[in-house]
């Protein structure tokens, strides 16, 4: 069965190009050209991934993302953003976007990100109940429900923060490099720009370490190499 992708894009020529290229890659593609119809189709249809433009008429992409995440926390969403709209990218990631790509974009890069998001989501779906729980100290991560708790307190993580934490936990007591994190969590290379890893690590540490009674760190920096989670 073909994997289904929803494209929500109001620029008709871009929507047509995306549909042609994605169908050539073997995907089944549905196109919506405004926010209202895009939201309706997203909530009613079954898709393996959504390509979502941020600047949409009627309902903007960030509001669509917020409503999608209320109903479905798992479907991968890639935002299509204007190159200079940094706040849209940050807000989108905070609200649960899996990735973003700036316009104008290279089709090969977009296709790589599509494959990566679908592959990462498929891996998560394939996890069975037996090995669906990861833990270190009083931090617990459910791979089945994607719930994160520490000291019985629930912690909200964006999809990418969750994937990063799971990767570190799966490699507990090992040192992982920034390059390995990029390849295994993002699924492609950022042309050497590994500083994005440091940004995500900082956000992740704030959420899982600050404000708890224990001062023991969970994520450790190995200077000049990468990061590790050690058994507490």
N, C-alpha and C positions, 0 to 999 in steps of 0.2 A: 504494500500500500504506500502511495506517495505521501511524503511529509507535506503538511499544509502550512502555508505562510500567509498571514494577513498583512497587506501593505496599506497604511493609512497615510495618504499623501495628497495634498490639494494641487500641487503643481503637476498638471496632466502629463507633460512630456517626461518628467522624472518618474511618475507612476508607471507610464508605459514602458520605459526603459527597464525599470526594476522588474516588471512583470515578464518581459521578454527574456531578460538575463536569468532570472530565477527559474522560469519554466524550462529554459535550455539546460539548466543544471539538474532538472528532474523533479522540481518541486511543483505542487499544485498551488496556484496563487489566486487570492481574492483581493480585489482592490476597492478601497473606500476613499472618496475624495473630499470628505469633510468630517469634522469631529463627531457630529451627531450620529451619522450613519456608521462611522468607524467604531464608536462605542457600542452601538447596538449589535453590530456583527461580531465584535470581539466577545461580548458577553453571551451571545446566543450560539456562536459557532465553536467548533473544536479545532484548535490550531496548535501547531508545534512551535511556532514563533510569530511574534508581531514586530514589524518594522513600523515605527510610529514617529511621524513628523511632529515637532513641538509646536510650530506656528501653523495652527489650523483654524479655519473659520468655524463659527458656532460654538464649539467646545475645544479648547486648546489641548495639546498633547499631554501636558503634565496633569491636567484634570482627568483626562481619560486614563492615564496610568494610575492615578490615585484610586479611581473607581474599579479598575481591573484588579488591582491588588486587594481590594476589599473582598472580591469574589474568588480570586484565583492567585495564590501566592507563588505558584510554580512555573507558569508559562513564561518562557524567556521573552523579554522585551528589549529591543535595541532602538534607541532614540536617534532620530535624524535632526541634527541641530545646526544652527548658523554658526560659522566658524568663530565669531567673536562673542557668543552668548555663553560665557563661562558660568554664570549663575544658573542658567537653564540646565547645564550639564550637572552641576553640583546638586541642584534640587532634584533632578531626575534620578540620580544615583541614590540620594537619600530616601526618595519615595519608592525605590524598589526596582529601578531599571537595571538590567543586567549589563548593559554596555551602551555606548553612544558612538556615533561617527559624525564628523563635521562635514557640511556641504561647502564646496563641491568635494566629492569623495571619489576615490579610485574604486572601480567595480570589483577588482580582484581583492582589495582589502575588505570591502563590505561582504563579499561572499565568504571570505575566510572567517570573519566574525560571526556570520550566520551559522556556518558549520560548527564553529567552536561552541556557541551557545546551545545549539541543538544537541551536540555531543555531550556537553556537561550535564544538560538536563536529562538525557537518556541514561547517563551513568547513575544519576541520583534515583531515577525511577527503577533501576535494576537492582538496587540494594534490597536485600530481604530483611525480615524482622530479626533474624539471628544476630546479625552484625550491625544493627542500626543505631547502636548507642556508643558514643565516644565520651570519655571523661578524663579530666585531670584535676586532682584535688577536689574541690566542691563545685567545679564547673562541669556541667553535663550538656551534651549536644545530641539531639535526636535527629538522625538522618532521615527517618521516616516522616516525621512531622515538621522538621526544620525548626524545632523549638530549642532555645538556648536558655539555660538557667544557671544561676550561681547562688549558693546559699539560699535556695528556694525562691529566689527572685528571678522573674522572667526578664530576659534581655532581648531587645529588638535589634536585629542586624539586617542590613541590606543584603540582597542575594550575593553580591560579590564579597562582602565582608564575611558572610557565612561560608562561602566556598573557600576563602582564604583560611579561615579558622579550621575548617575540616582538613584542608591540606596539611596544615601545621600539626594537627593532632594525629593524622595518619602517619606522620613522620616524626612522632614524638621521640625525643632523645637523639634526634639526628639534626645536623645543621643543613638547612636548605638555602641555596643562594637566591638572590633576587632574580637571576635569569631563569632558574628552575621554577620559581613561583610564577613568573610571567608565562612560561610555556604550559605549565600544568593547571594553573588557575584561570588565566586569560585564554590560553589555547593558541596564542600566536605571539610574535615578538613586536615590541613597541619601538623598533628601530633603535635599540640601545637606551631608550628613556626609562630607566628602572626607578626613577624617583617616585613614580606613581605608587610603587610598592611601599615606600616609606610613608606616604600619605595615608594609605589604607591601614598600615600597621598602627600608625598613630591614632586613627579613629577607632580601630579595634581595641587597642589597649585602653583607651578612655572608657569604652563601654563595658569591658569585662574585668577591669582592674580597679578603676577609681570608684570610691564610695562604698567599698566593702570593708568589713572589719579587719580582715587580714591584709597586711601590707606586702605579702609575698607576691612577686611578679610571676605572671604566667608566660608571657612572651619575652624571650631574652634576645638581645642584639649581640651578634658575634661580629665585632668590629672588622670591617673590610671584607667580610664574607657574606653574611646574611642573617638569618634568624633561626631560633629553635624554641620548642616547648619542651621543658624537662619535667619529668615526673616529680610531683610535689610530695 
